[in-house]
Amino acid sequence: MRGLVLAVLLLLTACAPTFVVPAGDAMTPVVNDDLLIARDGTRLPLRRWDAEGAPKAVIVAAHGMSDYSNAFDMPGRVWAKQGIATIAYDQRGFGRNANPGVWAGADAMRRDLNDAVAAARVRYPNVPVFALGESMGGAVLLTALASATPPAVDGAILVAPAVWSRGDMPMAYRVALFLGAHLMPGVILSNDAGSAIVKITPSDNVPMLRALGRDPLFQKQTRIGTLFGLVNLMDEARTANPAAPPPILLLTGANDQIIPAAPTNAVIAALGPKATVKRYPQGYHMLLRDLDGAAVDKDVAGWVLRDRN
């Protein structure tokens, strides 16, 4: 019996999910017209929406799971008209990056966020810089704020942050994820898996969702190992509570079917007065791209530009 247990443990170790590890810290991060060059030399594709006139503020935006920098095209255009420049990069393993679908690891993602903020400060001197994280990007941002090396931002915006931890999941989900990630981490799941049984609506903006369905850079499938990495990140985000953070704006929708309300409310309670909270009764998970996204865009811009107009 002991031999069987040992064999199973060895099998699990041999099949444990692996992540891409950055090579080093040899470079000074740079933001140019279409790239974020990270400290390890990795070139991350980037989109920019320049402010009309002299920028009053800059938002460095990190997208959600399966998504990429195009996630901020709708709000970026709106904020540009209000004097806010937006920089959004494709996080490692997503969008136009190498190794699409392979989880890079939360530490690497946090370093990239710090690099993007540092590079934005150089590109836009003497302009306030804010970080915005949507869903998975929100988990990256929240855990970065609670880390030993938080990004040097003037404020942080958490849009439907991914905080659904293992402790909030049913036991069956946790067991299935563990076994899948350790026994067959390379297996690829369709993002539509189970849709015939459970209908999940990420947004009420149907034309936008149909466009994502046609977008070759929006990932339609997910490796189990990548899902395992995301849940590890959500575990961290669920209990992350920065000791002395910059001002935080947290946005959540009452109709969010991706991240349950209970863990989101627990994080809001833990942050307490550290965070300004905006709740949208008609909002779904993709708040910035919902049909009522204009109201969200306005709230973000108003918070970023407070006392600056």
N, C-alpha and C positions, 0 to 999 in steps of 0.2 A: 504493500500500500504506500509506504514512504517513497519507494522508487517511482511509483506512478505519479505522486504529487510532485516529486522533483522533476520528472520529465515534463509535466504540464507547466511548471514554473519556467523551465528552460525554454519551452516553446513560446510562452508568453513574452519572455525577455527577447528572444530572437525575432519576434514579430512585432515588437513594440513600435509605435509610430515614430518616424524620424522626421526632423525638421531641417530646413536649410539654415546653416550657420554663417553669419557675415564673416568676411575675411579679416578685417582689422579696422583700425581707426587712424589711417594715415593721412586723410585729406580734411581740408576745411570745407564744410557743407556749402553748396552754392545752389541758388535758384536762378535759372536763366529763363528764356522765353518758353521752353517746352520741356524742361527737365529739372528734377531735383537730383543733384549729385550728392549722395550721402557720404558720411565720413569714411566708409570703407570702399568708396569708389563706385558703388552701385548707382546706376543711372535710372531713376524712377520717372516714368512719363508723367507729365504735369500739364494742367490746364490753368489758365489765368483769365480772370474777368477784371480788367483794369477799371479803376474808378474814373468817372467823368470829372475832369478837372483834377486838382491836387487832391490826393487821397487823404481822407480824414481818419481812416482806420484800415487795418488789414485783417482779414480772416484767413487762417490756415485751416483747411478742411480735410478731415479724414472720413472716408466713406464706410459703408457697411459691408457685410458678408455678401459675396458673389458679385458685388457692384464694382464700380471704379469711379474715376474722377468726374465723369459725366453726370454723376448724381447731383452735382451742384450747378448744373447749367441753368436751371430755372431760377433758383434764388440768386445765383451769382449775377445774372443780368439785372435783376431788380436792385440788388445792393449797389451795383456799379453806378446806377442812376442817382443813388443817394450819397455817393462819395466814398463808398467802401470797396476796396480791392479784395478780390477773393483768389486764393491760391489753393488748388486741390491736386493732390498727387495720387497716382495709382499705388496702393500699398502692395508690398511684396506678395507675389502669388496671385495677383489680381490684375485685371485690365490688360494692358499691353506689355506687362513685365514678362521676363523669362520665368519658366517653371509655373505656368498658370495652374492654379488649383492646388499647389503644394504649400502647406502651412509653413510660414517663415519663423514662427515663434514670437511670443508676446514681447520678449526683450528687444528683438530686432525691430519690431513695429514701434515700440516706444522710442527707441533711438532715432528712428526715421522721423517721428513726429518732432522730437527735440531738434533734429537737424533742420527740418523744414522751418521751424520757428526761428532758429538762429539765423538761417540764410535769409528769411524774410526781413528780419531786422536790419541786415546789411543792405538788402535791396531797397528797403523803404526806411531810411534813417529818420529818427525823430517822429515816427508815426506809431501810434498804439497798435500792438499786435495781439490778436485774439486767436485762440484755437477752438475749433468746432469739431466735434465727433458725433457722427450719426450711427446709431446701432452698434455694430462691432467697433467702429471708430470711436464711439462714445466710451466703450469699455477700455479701449487703448488710452484715451485721454484721461479718464477717471483714475485708472491705475498708474498712469504716468504722474499725475498730480500727487499721488500718495507715495511715490517712490523717493529714493534718496536723491535723485537728480531730476526734479520736475522741470517741465518746459518753462522758459522765462516769458510768460504771457501776462498781458494786462487783464485778461479775463478768459473764462472757459465756458463753452456752450455745449451742453449735453442734450442731444436730440434723440429721444427714445433710446437711451443707452441700453446695451445688451447686458443685463444683470441677472439673467435667469440661470442660477447656479444649480449644481447637482442637488444641493440641499432642498431646493424648491421643486425638483422634478420627482415624478413617481418612481418608485424603485425599479419598475420594469424598464423605464427609459435608461436609468443608470446602468443596469446590468447589460442591456443590449448594447449600449455605447461602449462599455468596457470590453466586452467580448469581441465586438466588431473591430474596435480600434487595435486590439492586441493580436487577434487571430487573422484578420484580413484588412489591414489598414489601407491597402491600395484599392479596395473595392469602391466603385463609384456609384453613388446614389443619385437618382434624378431628383431635382428640386420639387417635382410634381408628385413624388412618391406618396401614395396614400391619399391623393386628392379626391379619389372617388369615394373615400370613406369620410374624410374630414376636409371640409372646405375652409381654407384660410385665405382671408382677404387682406393683403398688406396695405392697400390704399383704395380709396373710392374713385381714383382717377383712372378709369378704364383705358382711355386712349394711351396714357403714359405706360400702363402695364403692358398693353399690346406692343408698344414700341420696344419695350425691354425684351419682350419675347422674340423680336426680330433682330435685336442688337447682338452681334456675334461676340462682343466683349463682355456682355453680362453673362456670368456663368450659369448654365442651366443644370449642371451636375456638380456634386460635391463628393470628394474622397472622404471615407470614414475617418482617416487619420487627420484630415483638416477639420472635420466636425469635432473630433476629440480635442484638437488644439483650441478651437473656439470655446468649447465648454470650459476648458482650463482657464482661459482668459475671463470668461464670465464668472467663474468661481472667485477669481481675484477681484473683479470689479464689484461683486456683490458685497464684499466686506471692506472695500477700499474706503477710507475716510481720511482725506488729507488733513494734516494737523493745522497748517497755516496756508490755505490755498488762496489764489486770487479770487476775485468775485466770480461766482458761478451762476449761470442761468441754466435751468433744467426744464426741458419741454417734454410733455407726455400727452398722448391721446387716449381718450376714454374707450375708443374702439380698437386699440392695439391688440391684434390677435397673434403677434409674434412673441412679444415679451409680456408675460402675465402681469397683472396689476399688483399682486402681492409683493413680489420682490422689488418692483419699482417703488412702491410706497415705503417699503422698509428702507431702501437707500435714501429716499427723500427724508424720512424721519431721522436717519443717522446723520445726514448732513446738517439738518436743522437750520439755524440762521445763516449757515455758510452759503446757502443756495437760495436764489430767487426761483420760484416754481411757477410755470405757466401750464395750465391744464386746458385741453381743447375738447369740449364735449363731442364735437363731430370729427375729431382727429383719429387717424389710423396710425400705423407704424411709420409709414413714409410721410411724415408730417410736412416736410418741405415741398413735397410733390403732390400732396392731396389737392382735392378741388378747392379746399379752403386754405391752400398754402400761402396765398397772399397775406392772410392775417398773421401767419407764423413769420413770414419774411419781415413784415412790418414790426412785429414785436422784437425780433432779433436786431434789426437795424436801430430801433429806438433804444434798446438796451446798450448796444455797442456805442452809439453816438450820444448817449446821455451826457449833458453838460459840455458837449463838444460842438454844437451847432452855433 
